[in-house]
């Protein structure tokens, strides 16, 4: 059974109360970066399939297949999957970072010099160490538009005007990001 609107709003407000200071701090840090419109990215990859990769059994099971056919698709890796991909010879075209606490030191730092072919898409509230480091090919930012309007605050603090519908986690965010 799904959550009703009141419960969703309550969960959103609880999350904001818990993390607001950290999210605001992250927005202020990323505000120093150029906020390019996502429209600059529109129509990229037309006619090419996108493979979304997140950690899990199916990724591990299909690792060799992904390696073999990676040049036939554009790969969008979830933050925590970036290092696993690179360590196994898979170079994602894109990486999405949405979590404020995703561990930079564990999931990105060892590969920070291997990102020249990867474009970063980062939530303005996410861990700023990801965007501050690495030789990324390019960087884009987005703000999650949610049921309580927090995008107004985080958009103002960061200077970002790229809005996507809120996802419940980074994997859902990848789908929303590509389909809206």
C-alpha contacts under 8 A as a table, 3 or more apart, distances in Angstrom:
res1	aa1	res2	aa2	distance
3	X	7	X	6.06
3	X	8	X	6.35
4	X	7	X	5.45
4	X	8	X	6.35
5	X	8	X	5.07
5	X	9	X	6.14
6	X	9	X	5.18
6	X	10	X	6.10
7	X	10	X	4.98
7	X	11	X	6.12
8	X	11	X	5.14
8	X	12	X	6.21
8	X	147	X	7.70
9	X	12	X	5.05
9	X	13	X	6.16
9	X	147	X	6.15
9	X	148	X	6.44
10	X	13	X	5.15
10	X	14	X	6.11
11	X	14	X	5.08
11	X	15	X	6.19
12	X	15	X	5.16
12	X	16	X	6.21
12	X	146	X	7.91
12	X	147	X	7.40
12	X	148	X	6.97
13	X	16	X	5.07
13	X	17	X	6.11
13	X	148	X	7.26
14	X	17	X	5.11
14	X	18	X	6.23
15	X	18	X	5.11
15	X	19	X	6.10
15	X	20	X	7.87
16	X	19	X	5.26
16	X	20	X	4.99
17	X	20	X	5.66
19	X	22	X	5.49
19	X	23	X	6.04
20	X	23	X	5.09
20	X	24	X	5.97
21	X	24	X	5.16
21	X	25	X	6.16
22	X	25	X	5.05
22	X	26	X	6.17
22	X	100	X	7.79
22	X	125	X	7.87
23	X	26	X	5.06
23	X	27	X	6.19
23	X	100	X	7.01
23	X	124	X	7.95
23	X	125	X	4.69
23	X	126	X	7.31
23	X	154	X	7.84
24	X	27	X	5.05
24	X	28	X	6.32
24	X	125	X	7.03
24	X	154	X	6.81
24	X	157	X	7.01
25	X	28	X	5.21
25	X	29	X	6.39
26	X	29	X	5.12
26	X	30	X	6.29
26	X	100	X	7.89
26	X	124	X	6.70
26	X	125	X	5.26
26	X	126	X	6.63
26	X	127	X	6.65
26	X	128	X	5.98
27	X	30	X	5.30
27	X	31	X	6.02
27	X	124	X	5.28
27	X	125	X	5.53
27	X	154	X	6.42
27	X	157	X	5.68
27	X	158	X	4.62
28	X	31	X	5.16
28	X	32	X	7.51
28	X	157	X	5.89
28	X	158	X	5.65
29	X	32	X	6.27
29	X	128	X	6.76
29	X	158	X	7.80
30	X	33	X	5.64
30	X	124	X	6.46
30	X	128	X	6.38
30	X	131	X	7.71
30	X	158	X	6.25
31	X	34	X	7.52
31	X	35	X	7.75
31	X	157	X	7.10
31	X	158	X	4.30
31	X	159	X	5.90
31	X	160	X	7.70
35	X	140	X	6.78
35	X	141	X	6.50
35	X	159	X	6.87
35	X	160	X	5.66
35	X	161	X	7.80
36	X	40	X	7.19
36	X	140	X	6.23
36	X	141	X	7.53
37	X	40	X	5.75
37	X	41	X	7.78
37	X	140	X	7.65
37	X	161	X	7.26
37	X	162	X	6.26
38	X	41	X	5.21
38	X	42	X	6.72
38	X	140	X	7.06
38	X	162	X	6.24
39	X	42	X	4.96
41	X	44	X	5.83
43	X	46	X	5.68
45	X	48	X	5.38
45	X	49	X	7.84
45	X	74	X	7.49
48	X	72	X	7.64
48	X	73	X	6.06
48	X	74	X	6.90
49	X	72	X	7.75
49	X	73	X	5.14
49	X	74	X	6.28
50	X	73	X	5.51
50	X	74	X	4.69
50	X	75	X	5.64
50	X	76	X	6.86
51	X	73	X	6.38
51	X	74	X	6.16
51	X	75	X	4.82
51	X	76	X	6.15
52	X	75	X	6.04
52	X	76	X	4.93
52	X	77	X	6.00
52	X	78	X	7.63
52	X	174	X	7.32
53	X	59	X	6.81
53	X	75	X	7.13
53	X	76	X	6.20
53	X	77	X	4.81
53	X	78	X	6.11
53	X	81	X	6.99
54	X	59	X	6.93
54	X	77	X	6.27
54	X	78	X	5.18
54	X	80	X	7.41
54	X	81	X	5.62
54	X	171	X	6.68
55	X	59	X	6.09
55	X	60	X	7.70
55	X	78	X	7.83
55	X	80	X	7.14
55	X	81	X	5.62
56	X	59	X	5.49
56	X	60	X	6.46
57	X	60	X	5.17
57	X	61	X	5.91
58	X	61	X	4.99
58	X	62	X	5.97
59	X	62	X	5.29
59	X	63	X	5.78
60	X	63	X	5.19
61	X	64	X	7.91
62	X	65	X	5.21
62	X	66	X	6.10
63	X	66	X	5.16
63	X	67	X	6.19
64	X	67	X	5.04
64	X	68	X	6.12
65	X	68	X	5.08
65	X	69	X	6.19
66	X	69	X	5.34
66	X	70	X	5.40
66	X	90	X	7.52
67	X	70	X	5.40
67	X	88	X	7.77
67	X	89	X	6.79
67	X	90	X	5.70
68	X	71	X	7.89
69	X	72	X	5.53
69	X	73	X	7.32
70	X	73	X	5.64
70	X	74	X	7.33
70	X	75	X	7.32
70	X	90	X	6.96
70	X	91	X	7.92
71	X	74	X	7.39
74	X	92	X	7.15
74	X	93	X	5.79
74	X	94	X	7.76
75	X	91	X	7.68
75	X	92	X	4.72
75	X	93	X	5.28
75	X	94	X	6.20
76	X	92	X	5.85
76	X	93	X	6.22
76	X	94	X	4.55
76	X	95	X	5.44
76	X	96	X	7.17
76	X	174	X	7.72
77	X	81	X	5.92
77	X	82	X	5.80
77	X	85	X	7.96
77	X	92	X	6.06
77	X	94	X	6.21
77	X	95	X	4.73
77	X	96	X	6.43
78	X	81	X	5.29
78	X	82	X	6.50
78	X	95	X	5.90
78	X	96	X	5.41
78	X	97	X	6.74
78	X	170	X	6.67
78	X	171	X	6.48
78	X	174	X	7.57
79	X	82	X	5.54
79	X	95	X	6.19
79	X	96	X	5.69
79	X	97	X	5.06
79	X	98	X	7.79
79	X	102	X	7.55
79	X	107	X	7.20
79	X	108	X	8.00
79	X	170	X	7.92
80	X	83	X	7.01
80	X	84	X	7.85
80	X	102	X	7.40
80	X	107	X	5.44
80	X	108	X	7.94
81	X	84	X	5.22
81	X	85	X	6.18
81	X	107	X	7.42
82	X	85	X	5.28
82	X	86	X	6.34
82	X	92	X	7.43
82	X	95	X	6.93
82	X	107	X	6.84
82	X	108	X	6.91
83	X	86	X	5.13
83	X	87	X	5.86
83	X	107	X	5.62
83	X	108	X	6.00
83	X	110	X	7.62
83	X	111	X	6.35
84	X	87	X	5.21
84	X	88	X	6.27
85	X	88	X	5.27
85	X	89	X	6.37
85	X	90	X	4.74
85	X	91	X	6.44
85	X	92	X	7.25
86	X	89	X	5.09
86	X	90	X	5.12
86	X	91	X	5.67
86	X	92	X	7.84
86	X	111	X	7.27
86	X	114	X	7.74
87	X	90	X	7.43
91	X	117	X	7.47
91	X	118	X	7.39
92	X	95	X	6.74
92	X	117	X	7.72
92	X	118	X	5.97
93	X	117	X	6.28
93	X	118	X	4.60
93	X	119	X	6.14
94	X	118	X	5.13
94	X	119	X	4.66
94	X	120	X	5.85
94	X	121	X	7.27
95	X	118	X	6.82
95	X	119	X	6.27
95	X	120	X	4.99
95	X	121	X	6.11
96	X	120	X	5.99
96	X	121	X	4.71
96	X	122	X	5.72
96	X	170	X	7.44
96	X	174	X	7.02
97	X	102	X	7.94
97	X	120	X	7.60
97	X	121	X	6.34
97	X	122	X	4.74
97	X	123	X	6.25
97	X	126	X	6.48
97	X	127	X	7.92
97	X	130	X	7.81
97	X	170	X	6.98
98	X	122	X	5.93
98	X	123	X	4.85
98	X	124	X	7.98
98	X	125	X	7.30
98	X	126	X	5.09
98	X	127	X	7.92
98	X	169	X	7.68
98	X	170	X	5.57
98	X	173	X	7.79
99	X	102	X	5.33
99	X	123	X	7.66
99	X	125	X	7.45
99	X	126	X	4.83
99	X	127	X	6.57
99	X	169	X	7.93
99	X	170	X	7.02
100	X	125	X	5.83
100	X	126	X	3.79
100	X	127	X	4.51
101	X	126	X	7.02
101	X	127	X	5.82
102	X	107	X	7.84
102	X	126	X	7.67
102	X	127	X	6.36
103	X	106	X	5.49
103	X	107	X	5.97
103	X	108	X	7.80
103	X	127	X	7.87
104	X	107	X	5.37
104	X	108	X	5.10
104	X	109	X	5.91
104	X	127	X	7.55
104	X	129	X	6.24
104	X	130	X	6.11
105	X	108	X	6.02
105	X	109	X	4.93
105	X	110	X	7.37
106	X	109	X	6.59
106	X	110	X	7.51
107	X	110	X	7.51
108	X	111	X	5.49
108	X	112	X	5.91
108	X	130	X	7.18
109	X	112	X	5.01
109	X	133	X	7.92
109	X	134	X	7.75
110	X	113	X	7.95
111	X	114	X	5.34
111	X	115	X	7.28
111	X	134	X	7.87
112	X	115	X	6.23
112	X	133	X	6.64
112	X	134	X	4.17
112	X	135	X	6.42
113	X	116	X	7.43
113	X	134	X	5.71
113	X	135	X	5.62
114	X	117	X	7.85
114	X	134	X	7.72
114	X	135	X	7.02
115	X	118	X	5.09
115	X	119	X	7.89
115	X	134	X	6.43
115	X	135	X	5.29
115	X	136	X	4.87
115	X	137	X	6.65
116	X	135	X	5.38
116	X	136	X	5.06
116	X	137	X	4.71
117	X	136	X	6.98
117	X	137	X	5.36
118	X	136	X	5.76
118	X	137	X	5.34
118	X	138	X	7.24
119	X	136	X	5.94
119	X	137	X	5.23
119	X	138	X	4.78
119	X	139	X	5.83
119	X	140	X	7.76
120	X	131	X	7.59
120	X	136	X	6.64
120	X	137	X	7.76
120	X	138	X	6.24
120	X	139	X	4.76
120	X	140	X	6.15
121	X	139	X	6.05
121	X	140	X	4.83
121	X	141	X	5.57
121	X	142	X	7.27
122	X	126	X	6.65
122	X	131	X	7.52
122	X	139	X	7.64
122	X	140	X	6.35
122	X	141	X	4.83
122	X	142	X	6.21
123	X	126	X	5.21
123	X	141	X	5.68
123	X	142	X	4.92
123	X	143	X	5.66
123	X	144	X	7.23
124	X	128	X	7.97
124	X	141	X	6.09
124	X	142	X	6.05
124	X	143	X	5.93
124	X	154	X	7.26
124	X	158	X	6.57
124	X	160	X	7.61
125	X	128	X	7.85
125	X	143	X	7.76
125	X	154	X	7.46
127	X	130	X	6.26
128	X	131	X	5.48
128	X	132	X	6.11
129	X	132	X	4.98
129	X	133	X	6.03
130	X	133	X	5.65
130	X	134	X	7.23
131	X	134	X	7.14
131	X	139	X	7.43
136	X	139	X	6.87
141	X	160	X	6.74
141	X	162	X	6.82
142	X	160	X	6.53
142	X	161	X	7.20
142	X	162	X	4.75
142	X	163	X	5.59
142	X	164	X	6.83
143	X	151	X	6.00
143	X	154	X	6.94
143	X	155	X	6.34
143	X	160	X	6.92
143	X	161	X	7.29
143	X	162	X	6.02
143	X	163	X	4.86
143	X	164	X	6.34
144	X	151	X	6.07
144	X	163	X	5.78
144	X	164	X	5.17
144	X	165	X	5.63
144	X	166	X	4.67
144	X	167	X	7.63
145	X	149	X	6.58
145	X	150	X	6.97
145	X	151	X	5.15
145	X	163	X	5.96
145	X	164	X	5.72
145	X	165	X	4.87
145	X	166	X	5.24
146	X	149	X	5.62
146	X	150	X	6.48
146	X	151	X	6.85
146	X	165	X	6.49
146	X	166	X	5.25
149	X	152	X	6.05
150	X	153	X	5.52
150	X	154	X	6.39
151	X	154	X	5.13
151	X	155	X	5.48
151	X	163	X	7.65
152	X	155	X	5.22
152	X	156	X	6.11
153	X	156	X	5.26
153	X	157	X	6.21
154	X	157	X	5.13
154	X	158	X	6.05
155	X	158	X	5.36
155	X	159	X	5.53
155	X	160	X	5.01
155	X	161	X	6.05
156	X	159	X	5.21
156	X	160	X	7.07
164	X	176	X	7.21
164	X	177	X	6.42
164	X	180	X	7.41
165	X	176	X	6.80
165	X	177	X	7.99
166	X	173	X	7.00
167	X	170	X	6.96
167	X	172	X	5.32
167	X	173	X	4.67
167	X	176	X	7.00
168	X	172	X	6.27
168	X	173	X	7.17
169	X	172	X	5.41
169	X	173	X	6.08
170	X	173	X	4.73
170	X	174	X	6.21
171	X	174	X	5.18
171	X	175	X	6.91
172	X	175	X	5.34
172	X	176	X	6.35
173	X	176	X	5.01
173	X	177	X	5.81
174	X	177	X	5.09
174	X	178	X	6.35
175	X	178	X	5.36
175	X	179	X	6.14
176	X	179	X	5.25
176	X	180	X	5.96
177	X	180	X	6.09
